[in-house]
Structures are given as structure tokens and as C-alpha cells.
Amino acid sequence: MSSMFDVVVVGAGPGGIASAAIAAEAGLRVCLIDDNRGPGGQIWRGMRPQSNTKRPHAREFIDWNERLGGTTCTMWADTQVIDYLAPNTLRVERDGESCDVSYRKLIIATGARERFLPFPGWTLPGVTGAGGLQALVKSGLEVAEKRVVVAGTGPLLLAIAAGLRDAGAKVLAIYEQSPTSRLINLSLTLLSHPGKIVEGIGYALTLRGIPYRTGCWVTSAEGSTHLTQVTVTNGRTRWTHDCDYLASGFHLVPNLELPLLLGCAISDGYVKTSEFQQSSVPDVACVGEVTGIGGLDKALLEGEIAGWFAAGRENKARELSRRLRKFQDFAHRLDQAFALRSELRNLCQPETIVCRCEDIAFSSLQRCTSWREAKLHTRCGMGACQGRICGPQTEFLFDWRSVSVRPPIYPASVSSVAGRPDTARGASETLEHV
């Protein structure tokens, strides 16, 4: 069986919530789909309507959550889009049950994931993604008195370190691989973003006393059964930290699997969109990190634009679109400021694992000449994550590009994959409104 909506929004982060709320307020029948238990995405993960308003961005979450809750929007949580069956029809799955959902307009707000880079010891227990450790702490991981090194690149390092300190962790140092000169250039851009300046001052106050060093990166992690020590360099000298956790993340990578499956045009690594957030595919809009890594304000504004356009309010969408340029410019400057330095390509040893799903070592990949050849000869990218981790790594290490996306986008049951559009198991009654 299938369900029909005026607007389907995939991804319940800030951009998706804004899109769904605006469209539903306009009287459209809207379905918001997300693979988490509740709305919010990574930035609002773990927040509730009664959240402490002193938490970063809590006020925005409360306001938008109230707007969404005041509509008739249908929310399908713990649900993944696994396939694009036909024009304006998606297949979704939850707990092995699937159904097909049709739409007149589709808004993709699938966000981004962390970029990981391999180095000796990066697979040791205790070495996590920076955002990954943040998510674990928000989910209840106890880090009080644990010694943590935060390293990698991107503005999220400060937010993550602040959250860890608030949770009682002993943050030993924050290491940013980007040089100081790039960060100075980026800081000049913040003059037109006073909210980000205030946010930065808040992090600085929270992190006072913790060393923050630029132009530095982790070269290895050591330990027999779990992490005990990390080695750091500035390109000239090396030093070590005894620690319990290494939170290492190298900015973000947009989740483009669904846009690529639908055939959306990509430019410079992001979905190419019009002034109304419309992609190259008719009736498909994209908002948030899939159009550029630019933070909360950009995602919310793009979500509003897409929501108004879906509701037929082109004048309102155009009015908001005029404000978008400075946020798009900021996203571009972020990419420039936190571009990965070439030294990071030289960290792997022959035995360093690159593809964790299939245990493929760096030396095996060195014999390949393309992403396709690596998949055929080593199974790199063929595991459960389907290249979401090793794909961006090999793109950076070898300049390989993925040439296709095939369904299912996520691991799915055989019945969900094999069922015809009119006989797939489940229906809207199975994927409950929550």
C-alpha cells in the first residue's frame, strides 16, 4: 500500500523542520521523515521542548518545535528512505516493514556527516568522531573526569569541546589542522554575522584555560586494547598526550545519496539549487548541508524558502531568498578556511585500515586506480556503511570519485527491496504518526 502527501520532507533537522512547519501551516498535507527517534538532527539532538534555554540554539529549537507541533504534519520517526521507485514515489522502511509514499513536492534535508581520515590507531576503542563522541554524551555516555583530546578541523571542534567540558570531561587540548592565517580571514567574515560572534564568545568563556592550537594534527593513536596515548605534530615537532578519548573529526560531508539517486545536479560537492532551493529535478528541493555546510541560520532560512515555495507563496520565498546570499558566502568561506592540508595524506602506514567495514588496508588500495576498481578488487565501500566513511577518505587520499548510487540507500530487508510498488509490506498505519 502507499500514502500520498502534498509535501514529503526527508530529514528532521533544522532545515527539514522549518520546511515542514511552513508548508503545513499553509494547509498542505505534509509528512516529515527521519531515521532518528525524534526531530532535531545532530545540532538539536537530545533537546526537548522543556530544554534549558541557555543551551546553544535551544530557543530556536523550542520555537520551531512549537510551530511544527501546532500543525497537522505527520511525523514518521525511526524511518529510512531506501529507494526511489518512480517519479514522485519513495519507498521507506521501519523495523523491516516498508511502504511507498508519494508526493507532489519533495524537500530533501538529509544533512551531513563527519569526515573521518585514517591514521595509525584510528580504529582503537576510545578513538571516535568528534561529533560521534558528542552524540554519545548526549545519549548518556559518562565522561566525567575522562581525559579527552579534541582534534581535526572545523568550527564544530569548539562546540564539541565545550559540550564535553560541560559534561565533566577533562579536555586536554584542541588541535585545529588549519593554519592561523586562514582562521583570521574567516574571522573577518563574522563581522556580518553577529550571532556567530556571540556564540564564539560563549565557547571561549566555556573553554578558557584549555589550549587551542592551530596548524596541528594527530599523527597516531596508541594502545593495546584501547586508546591510551595520542601523538600530535605541528609539522616540525611532535608531542604526546595520555588520554582516554580522542575526538577526531575533519569537518562535514553532505549526505548526497538520495539527491544523487534522484538525479539532482551536483556542483562543487553540493546539490545545485535555484533561488527557491529547487534542484535540477522537477518538484524536488534541497535545503541545509546538502547545498553547503553553513550552519543553523542557513539551514533554517533555506527550509523556510522551500516551504513557502512548496505552498505556492513565491513572493514570500523570493523575499527570504534575498537574505540567503550572505549565508551561502559564509558556507563557501568555511570550506576554504578548513580545507584539508596535504600532510594528512601521508599519515597512513601500509597496514592502516581505511575501509573499516571490510578491513581493507591502505596498501591494498594503493594498487588500485579508481573507486570502481577498489570496490571490485578489495570490496572497499561494499560494507554496511556503503562507502559513507571510506568514500570521502579515498576521495581525499587518492582523488577518487564515486560514480553511482544504487538502491537501497541504507541496508534494508529483502522483502522491502524486492516488493513491487503496489505490494510492499506495511502502510501509513504501520509507520505510525508520532
Buried (B, 14 or more C-beta within 10 A) or exposed (E): EBBBBBBBBBBBBBBBBBBBBBBBBBEBBBBBBBBBEBBBBBBBBBBEEEBEEEBBBBEBBBEBBEBBEEBEBBBBBBBBBBBBBEEBBBBBBBEEBBBBBBBBBBBBBBBBBBBBBBBBBBEBEBBBBBBBBBBBBBEEBEBEEBBBBBBBBBBBBBBBBBBBBEBEBBBBBBBBBBBEEBBEEBEEBBEEBEEBEEBBEBBEEBBEEBEBBBBBBBBBBBBEEEBBBBBBBBEEEEEEBEBBBBBBBBBBBBBBBBBBBBEBEBEEEBBBBEBBBBBBBEBBBBBBBBBBBBBBBBBBBBBBBBBBBBBEBEEBBBEBBEEBEBBBBBBBBBBEBBEBBEEBEEBBEEEBBBBBBBBBBBEBBEEBEBBBBBBEEBBBBBBEBBBBBBBBBBBBBBEBEBEEBEBBBBEBBEBBBEBEEEEBBBBBEBBEEE
